[in-house]
Amino acid sequence: MALVLGSLLLLGLCGNTFSGGQPSSTDAPKAWNYELPETSYETQDSHKAGPIGILFELVHIFLYVVQPHDFPEDALRKVIQKAHESKINYDEPETVLLGLKIAYYEAGIILCSLLGLLFIILMPLVGYFFCMCRCCNKCGGEMHQRQKENGPFLRKCFAISLLVICVIISIGIFYGFVANHQVRTRIKRSRKLADSNFKDLRTLLNETPEQIKYILAQYNTTKDKAFLDLNSINSVLGGGILDRLRPNIIPVLDEIKSMATAIKETKEALENMNSTLKSLHQQSTQLSSSLTSVKTSLRGSLNDPLCSVRPTSETCNSIRLSLNQLSSNPELRQLPLVDAELNNVNNVLRTDLDGLVQQGYQSLNDIPGRVQSQTTSVVAGIKRVLNSVGSDINNVTQRLPIQYILSEFSGYLNNTESYMQRHLPTLEEYDSYWWLGGLVICSLLTLIVIFYYLGLLCGVCGYDRHATPTTRGCVSNTGGVFLMVGVGLSFLFCWILMIIVVLTFVVGANVEKLICEPYMSKELFRVLDTPRLLNEDWEYYLSGKLFNKSKIKLTFEQVYSDCKNNRGTYGTLHLENSFNISEQLNINEHTESISNELENLKVNFSIFLLGEAGRKNLQDFAACGIDRMNYNIYLAQTGKSPAGVNLLSFAYDLEAKANRLPPGNLKNSLRRDAQTIKTIHQQRVLPIEQSLEKVTRILTSLDFAQSFITNNISSVVTEETKKYGRTIIGYFEHYLQWIEFSIREKVASCKPVATALDTAVDVFLCSYIIDPLNLFWFGIGKATVFLLPALIFAVKLAKYYRRMDSEDVYDDVETIPMKNMENGNNGYHKDHLYGIHNPVMTSPSQH
């Protein structure tokens, strides 16, 4: 019944659907955190046996020893194929070979079953002949015990052996009671378990429309976000353009603003330069006169008589050769005045630069407003497209075959639930019969072993080693009787118990090895998925049975695994082959519609810096005076001195050479001349260089700013517009991708179906029925098998506990062992044996 229910559930899910190829799983889009609400199910994914599982594992180990072969996939396939044949010829070599393979696989079970059958046949026969034999005073039926020297040892061995065997039997009986209780307990859970699975399946049916509604609701969220960006296009797009332009334009405007002050300073500098240039001629003349005086002084010093004596003459000659360097720079006297540049600066100052800069700031801040006003019609068009996309998505979800599949599945579910409601009471009734039968069987075995225990207890406690076989006490005799009662019950019922054990063993072992284990390892699914196995015209049974397209690879194993992994019905059943969600949603088509509207998004504006008048004045100022000013700047920046030589370096060199001369007037004169040169550098040359440096001014910032605006403003606007368009499209592109992912992988997750199938096969059939059934035959079978040695030892031991009718007689006292004499003839005492007088044991008074 469990297999029927599981098949109904699986076929109910797949029934009346369309086929599909093997899909490739995709990852959910990461740009948006869309998540379908989690659906909670009541039924647990796995079943745990608890502490009793140790006993079940013990049975599994025994079954592995009995049946160590791998699951016979090939043999099972051939058996199923043979079952579809109208007539089977058992004489065919192929059929014979298949039979041999089955026999080889079932060898362990067959062997155990044959041993059980042998036990069933022989035990009644042995019991019958044993009973007849004892009735004829044979086989230990004679109430007479022979004297044996090892009698006490044998009695103890028989008692210990029987006790050990009874303990083993008791363990088997315990297994039987536990298994019987487990069946009853678990069957009682079946109704609750079935209700839980049906509740989960109905949750699946009820939650699927809600999931689709949730998906559609997320479109409104996405659309609202896009509409918000469209309504805020002034801050989103305009703000983006403004942010791109601000780092390049604002510093330039700030620099132009500061340039007004700089130009005023330039005017003052140019006026100072004019006065400076006028004084350069005078300074140059004074410099030339000073240098001439120094050269005259040096030549006079070099006429000293010491300069004619070596090595002083070499130093003097070196100084004499360098005197030509002491001359002024004639270029300084050729520098013109800067009257033209001063006029240009005055023209620039007549322009209101501060006002023009403020206009530039304003034109930059007006960008968001211009974007808003220029894109009104385009935004309206985009909104119309987005509304139409929502209608298209709604139509697609309405045409999803999932809804139809679930409506059909609902019918299967109702039928299955009705079937369960009708048959569960019958199952519970059968369980009561099974429980009662198991209780009777376990109680019967318990009764037998109790007789053995009572026999051992009474026999051991009541045994008197000084008593003879004919004088044993009542307690000891009762123990022997209990043992013989146990033997009689063993012979009477053990073969019946073995019949039950063999039947349950054959059923339980085969179901465990052929259904439960291969179901857990999915080998059973692989057999069912064999091409053309269940129907020779269909390559794949599921796709052929359900979709009439047998070449599409839709397998039991794949459907079960996908459902087990909580995959959606669409992806599990490969519905893309009949209703391709990618083509229906057509992400590219919808995004292309939005893109077409965004292509109409044109934003045009310009940035006002200084206007034509301001720029022209600055350009005239730069063009008219640039060459002359650059020449002056060149003199200052290249390090050329107005004196034609670096006087400071010359003075230090002269001072160093003078220090090498011997003390005297020459040395002192040269050092005075070096100091004079340093003074000339400080007082004449440095002021001239500082005057030249005042000419350098800034005139390039405006050209750079205007160049940036002219060359880059259009590209910035284009890039920001495309970026804005990609943002709007990205919302819906990611949403549509999420829809496709959710419908394929999440919507109508068929995990409850896999759980229901697990419940029917793994939990109900294997865990609730087969595991306790196997534990039952394992325990009862062990107890029944050990009844055989138990009854043998019980028969042997009963002879030592029961009161005998006669005992051994010795006619010759000398033949009686001394030990026997001391012990009262080993406890045996009988005045007459078959009417013959016993003189040894008769007292004198009797004569």
WOURBEL-V379692 format. One record per backbone hydrogen bond with DSSP energy under -1.0 kcal/mol. NH is the residue of the N-H (numbers start at 1). CO is the residue of the C=O. E is the energy in kcal/mol with one decimal. If there is no record, write none. Layout:
# WOURBEL-V379692
NH;CO;E / NH;CO;E
This chain:
# WOURBEL-V379692
5;1;-2.7 / 6;2;-2.6 / 7;3;-2.5 / 8;4;-2.4 / 9;5;-2.2 / 10;6;-2.3 / 11;7;-3.1 / 12;8;-2.2 / 13;9;-1.8 / 14;10;-1.8 / 15;11;-2.3 / 17;14;-1.0 / 34;32;-1.3 / 53;50;-1.9 / 54;51;-1.7 / 56;52;-1.6 / 57;53;-2.6 / 58;54;-1.8 / 59;55;-1.9 / 60;56;-2.2 / 61;57;-2.4 / 62;58;-1.9 / 63;59;-2.6 / 64;60;-2.2 / 65;61;-2.0 / 66;62;-2.5 / 67;63;-3.5 / 73;71;-2.0 / 76;72;-2.5 / 77;73;-2.5 / 78;74;-2.2 / 79;75;-2.2 / 80;76;-2.4 / 81;77;-2.3 / 82;78;-2.6 / 83;79;-2.1 / 85;82;-1.2 / 92;89;-1.2 / 96;92;-2.5 / 97;93;-2.9 / 98;94;-2.2 / 99;95;-2.4 / 100;96;-2.3 / 101;97;-2.2 / 102;98;-2.4 / 103;99;-2.6 / 104;100;-2.7 / 105;101;-2.5 / 106;102;-2.7 / 110;106;-3.3 / 111;107;-2.8 / 112;108;-2.3 / 113;109;-2.4 / 114;110;-2.7 / 115;111;-2.4 / 116;112;-2.2 / 117;113;-2.8 / 118;114;-2.8 / 119;115;-2.3 / 120;116;-2.5 / 121;117;-2.4 / 122;118;-2.7 / 123;119;-2.2 / 125;121;-1.0 / 126;122;-3.8 / 127;123;-2.6 / 128;124;-2.5 / 129;125;-2.6 / 130;126;-2.6 / 131;127;-2.3 / 132;128;-2.4 / 133;129;-2.5 / 134;130;-2.1 / 135;131;-1.9 / 136;132;-1.1 / 137;134;-1.8 / 138;133;-2.4 / 141;138;-1.5 / 144;142;-2.1 / 151;148;-1.2 / 154;150;-2.5 / 155;151;-2.5 / 156;152;-2.2 / 157;153;-2.5 / 158;154;-3.0 / 159;155;-2.3 / 160;156;-2.7 / 161;157;-2.6 / 162;158;-2.5 / 163;159;-2.3 / 164;160;-2.6 / 165;161;-2.4 / 166;162;-2.5 / 167;163;-2.1 / 168;164;-2.2 / 169;165;-2.7 / 170;166;-2.6 / 171;167;-2.2 / 172;168;-2.1 / 173;169;-2.6 / 174;170;-2.6 / 175;171;-2.3 / 176;172;-2.1 / 177;173;-2.8 / 178;174;-2.8 / 179;175;-2.9 / 180;176;-2.7 / 181;177;-2.5 / 182;178;-2.6 / 183;179;-2.3 / 184;180;-1.7 / 185;181;-2.8 / 186;182;-2.9 / 187;183;-2.6 / 188;184;-1.6 / 193;189;-3.0 / 194;190;-3.2 / 195;191;-2.8 / 196;192;-2.3 / 197;193;-2.2 / 198;194;-2.6 / 199;195;-2.3 / 200;196;-2.1 / 201;197;-2.5 / 202;198;-2.3 / 203;199;-2.0 / 204;200;-2.1 / 205;201;-1.9 / 206;202;-2.5 / 207;203;-2.9 / 208;204;-1.5 / 211;207;-2.5 / 212;208;-2.1 / 213;209;-2.4 / 214;210;-2.2 / 215;211;-2.2 / 216;212;-2.3 / 217;213;-2.5 / 218;214;-1.8 / 220;216;-1.0 / 221;217;-1.5 / 222;218;-2.4 / 223;219;-3.4 / 224;220;-2.8 / 225;221;-1.9 / 226;222;-2.4 / 227;223;-3.3 / 228;224;-2.3 / 229;225;-1.9 / 230;226;-2.5 / 231;227;-3.2 / 232;228;-1.4 / 233;230;-1.3 / 236;232;-3.0 / 237;233;-1.4 / 238;233;-2.1 / 240;236;-1.2 / 241;237;-2.5 / 242;238;-2.8 / 243;239;-2.5 / 244;240;-1.9 / 245;241;-2.2 / 246;242;-2.7 / 248;245;-1.0 / 249;245;-2.7 / 250;246;-1.8 / 253;249;-2.8 / 254;250;-2.8 / 255;251;-2.2 / 256;252;-2.9 / 257;253;-2.6 / 258;254;-2.1 / 259;255;-1.2 / 260;256;-1.1 / 262;258;-2.0 / 263;259;-3.1 / 264;260;-1.8 / 265;261;-2.1 / 266;262;-2.0 / 267;263;-2.4 / 268;264;-1.9 / 269;265;-2.5 / 270;266;-3.2 / 271;267;-2.4 / 272;268;-2.4 / 273;269;-2.6 / 274;270;-2.4 / 275;271;-1.7 / 276;272;-2.5 / 277;273;-3.5 / 278;274;-1.9 / 279;275;-1.3 / 283;279;-2.8 / 284;280;-3.4 / 285;281;-2.7 / 286;282;-2.5 / 287;283;-2.6 / 288;284;-2.5 / 289;285;-2.4 / 290;286;-2.5 / 291;287;-2.6 / 292;288;-2.1 / 293;289;-2.1 / 294;290;-2.0 / 295;291;-2.4 / 296;292;-2.4 / 297;293;-2.4 / 298;294;-2.6 / 299;295;-2.6 / 300;296;-2.1 / 301;297;-2.2 / 302;298;-2.2 / 304;301;-1.3 / 307;304;-1.7 / 308;305;-1.7 / 309;306;-1.7 / 313;309;-2.0 / 314;311;-1.0 / 316;312;-2.4 / 317;313;-2.3 / 318;314;-2.0 / 319;315;-2.2 / 320;316;-2.6 / 321;317;-2.0 / 322;318;-1.1 / 325;322;-1.3 / 326;323;-1.2 / 327;325;-2.1 / 329;642;-3.4 / 332;329;-1.1 / 334;331;-1.3 / 342;338;-1.7 / 343;339;-1.8 / 344;340;-1.9 / 345;341;-2.1 / 346;342;-1.8 / 347;343;-1.8 / 348;344;-2.2 / 349;345;-2.3 / 351;348;-2.1 / 353;351;-1.7 / 356;352;-1.9 / 357;353;-2.4 / 358;354;-1.9 / 359;355;-1.8 / 360;356;-1.7 / 361;357;-2.2 / 362;358;-2.2 / 363;359;-2.5 / 364;360;-1.6 / 365;361;-2.1 / 366;362;-1.4 / 367;364;-1.2 / 370;366;-2.2 / 371;367;-2.4 / 372;368;-2.2 / 373;369;-2.2 / 374;370;-2.2 / 375;371;-1.0 / 379;375;-2.4 / 380;376;-1.7 / 381;377;-2.0 / 382;378;-2.3 / 383;379;-2.2 / 384;380;-1.8 / 385;381;-2.0 / 386;382;-2.4 / 387;383;-2.1 / 388;384;-1.9 / 389;385;-2.0 / 390;386;-1.7 / 391;387;-1.5 / 392;388;-2.2 / 393;389;-2.5 / 394;390;-2.0 / 395;391;-2.1 / 396;392;-2.2 / 397;393;-2.4 / 398;394;-1.7 / 399;395;-1.2 / 405;401;-2.7 / 406;402;-2.8 / 407;403;-1.9 / 408;404;-2.2 / 409;405;-2.8 / 410;406;-2.1 / 411;407;-1.1 / 412;408;-1.7 / 413;409;-2.8 / 414;410;-2.3 / 415;411;-2.3 / 416;412;-2.7 / 417;413;-2.6 / 418;414;-2.3 / 419;415;-2.5 / 420;416;-2.5 / 421;417;-2.6 / 422;418;-2.1 / 423;419;-2.0 / 424;420;-2.6 / 427;423;-2.7 / 428;424;-2.9 / 429;425;-2.3 / 430;426;-2.8 / 431;427;-2.4 / 432;428;-1.7 / 433;429;-1.9 / 434;430;-3.0 / 435;431;-3.2 / 436;432;-2.7 / 437;433;-3.0 / 438;434;-3.1 / 439;435;-2.4 / 440;436;-2.4 / 441;437;-2.6 / 442;438;-2.8 / 443;439;-2.6 / 444;440;-2.7 / 445;441;-2.3 / 446;442;-2.4 / 447;443;-2.8 / 448;444;-2.2 / 449;445;-2.6 / 450;446;-2.3 / 451;447;-2.1 / 452;448;-1.7 / 453;449;-2.7 / 454;450;-3.3 / 455;451;-2.5 / 456;452;-2.6 / 457;453;-2.9 / 458;454;-3.2 / 459;455;-2.5 / 460;456;-2.6 / 461;457;-2.5 / 462;458;-2.5 / 467;464;-1.1 / 471;468;-1.5 / 477;473;-2.2 / 478;474;-2.6 / 479;475;-2.1 / 480;476;-1.9 / 481;477;-2.0 / 482;478;-2.8 / 483;479;-2.1 / 484;480;-2.0 / 485;481;-2.3 / 486;482;-2.6 / 487;483;-2.1 / 488;484;-2.4 / 489;485;-2.7 / 490;486;-2.2 / 491;487;-2.4 / 492;488;-2.0 / 493;489;-2.4 / 494;490;-2.4 / 497;493;-2.6 / 498;494;-2.2 / 499;495;-1.6 / 500;496;-1.8 / 501;497;-2.3 / 502;498;-2.9 / 503;499;-2.4 / 504;500;-2.5 / 505;501;-2.4 / 506;502;-2.6 / 507;503;-2.1 / 508;504;-2.9 / 509;505;-2.6 / 510;506;-1.5 / 511;507;-2.3 / 512;508;-2.3 / 513;509;-2.5 / 514;510;-2.8 / 515;511;-1.9 / 516;511;-2.3 / 517;512;-2.6 / 519;515;-1.8 / 520;516;-2.0 / 521;517;-2.0 / 523;518;-1.1 / 524;518;-1.7 / 526;522;-1.6 / 527;523;-1.8 / 528;524;-2.0 / 529;525;-1.9 / 530;527;-1.6 / 532;538;-1.3 / 533;530;-1.6 / 538;535;-1.7 / 540;550;-1.0 / 544;540;-2.1 / 545;541;-3.5 / 546;542;-2.8 / 547;543;-1.5 / 549;543;-1.9 / 552;549;-1.4 / 554;552;-1.5 / 559;555;-2.4 / 560;556;-2.7 / 561;557;-2.8 / 562;558;-2.7 / 563;559;-2.3 / 564;560;-2.6 / 565;561;-1.9 / 566;563;-1.7 / 567;562;-2.5 / 569;747;-1.2 / 571;744;-1.4 / 572;568;-2.2 / 573;569;-2.6 / 575;570;-2.2 / 577;574;-1.4 / 578;575;-1.4 / 579;575;-3.0 / 584;580;-2.4 / 585;581;-2.6 / 586;582;-2.3 / 590;586;-2.1 / 591;587;-2.7 / 592;588;-2.2 / 593;589;-1.8 / 594;590;-1.8 / 595;591;-2.5 / 596;592;-2.6 / 597;593;-1.6 / 598;594;-2.2 / 599;595;-1.8 / 601;598;-1.7 / 602;600;-1.3 / 615;611;-2.2 / 616;612;-2.5 / 617;613;-2.3 / 618;614;-2.0 / 619;615;-2.6 / 620;616;-2.8 / 621;617;-2.4 / 622;618;-2.2 / 623;619;-2.7 / 624;620;-2.4 / 625;621;-1.1 / 629;625;-2.0 / 630;626;-2.6 / 631;627;-1.8 / 632;628;-2.1 / 633;629;-2.8 / 634;630;-2.4 / 635;631;-1.8 / 636;632;-1.6 / 637;633;-3.0 / 638;634;-2.3 / 644;641;-1.6 / 647;645;-1.3 / 650;646;-2.4 / 651;647;-2.6 / 652;648;-2.1 / 653;649;-2.2 / 654;650;-2.4 / 655;651;-2.5 / 656;652;-1.9 / 657;653;-2.1 / 658;654;-2.3 / 659;655;-1.7 / 661;658;-1.4 / 668;664;-1.9 / 669;665;-2.5 / 670;666;-2.5 / 671;667;-1.9 / 672;668;-1.9 / 673;669;-2.2 / 674;670;-2.1 / 675;671;-2.0 / 676;672;-2.0 / 677;673;-2.2 / 678;674;-1.9 / 679;675;-2.0 / 680;676;-2.3 / 681;677;-2.1 / 682;678;-2.1 / 683;679;-2.5 / 684;680;-2.5 / 685;680;-1.2 / 686;681;-2.2 / 688;684;-1.2 / 689;685;-2.2 / 690;686;-2.4 / 691;687;-1.7 / 692;688;-1.7 / 693;689;-1.8 / 695;692;-1.6 / 696;693;-1.2 / 704;700;-1.9 / 705;701;-2.3 / 706;702;-2.6 / 707;703;-2.1 / 708;704;-2.2 / 709;705;-2.3 / 710;706;-2.5 / 711;707;-2.4 / 712;708;-2.6 / 713;709;-1.2 / 716;712;-2.4 / 717;713;-2.1 / 718;714;-2.4 / 719;715;-2.7 / 720;716;-2.5 / 721;717;-2.1 / 722;718;-2.5 / 723;719;-2.4 / 724;720;-2.3 / 725;721;-2.4 / 726;722;-2.9 / 727;723;-1.9 / 728;724;-2.1 / 729;725;-2.8 / 730;726;-2.7 / 731;727;-1.6 / 732;728;-1.0 / 733;729;-2.9 / 734;730;-2.4 / 735;731;-1.5 / 736;732;-2.9 / 737;733;-2.3 / 738;734;-2.3 / 739;735;-2.4 / 740;736;-2.4 / 741;737;-2.6 / 742;738;-3.1 / 743;739;-2.9 / 744;740;-2.1 / 745;741;-2.9 / 746;742;-2.5 / 747;742;-3.3 / 750;567;-2.0 / 754;750;-1.6 / 755;751;-2.8 / 756;752;-2.4 / 757;753;-2.4 / 758;754;-2.6 / 759;755;-2.6 / 760;756;-2.4 / 761;757;-2.6 / 763;758;-2.6 / 764;759;-3.6 / 765;760;-1.3 / 766;761;-2.6 / 767;762;-1.4 / 768;763;-2.6 / 770;765;-2.9 / 771;766;-2.8 / 773;769;-2.4 / 774;770;-3.2 / 775;771;-2.4 / 776;772;-2.4 / 777;773;-2.5 / 778;774;-2.1 / 779;775;-2.4 / 780;776;-3.1 / 781;777;-2.3 / 782;778;-1.8 / 783;779;-2.4 / 784;780;-2.8 / 785;781;-2.7 / 786;782;-2.0 / 788;785;-1.2 / 790;786;-1.6 / 791;787;-2.7 / 792;788;-1.6 / 793;789;-2.4 / 794;790;-2.5 / 795;791;-2.5 / 796;792;-2.1 / 797;793;-2.8 / 798;794;-2.5 / 800;797;-1.6 / 802;798;-2.5 / 804;469;-3.0 / 805;143;-2.0 / 806;143;-1.6 / 816;813;-1.7 / 821;817;-2.2 / 822;818;-2.8 / 823;819;-1.9 / 824;821;-1.2 / 825;820;-4.4 / 826;820;-1.1 / 827;823;-1.0 / 828;825;-2.0 / 833;836;-1.5 / 836;833;-1.7 / 838;831;-1.1 / 846;843;-1.3 / 847;844;-1.7
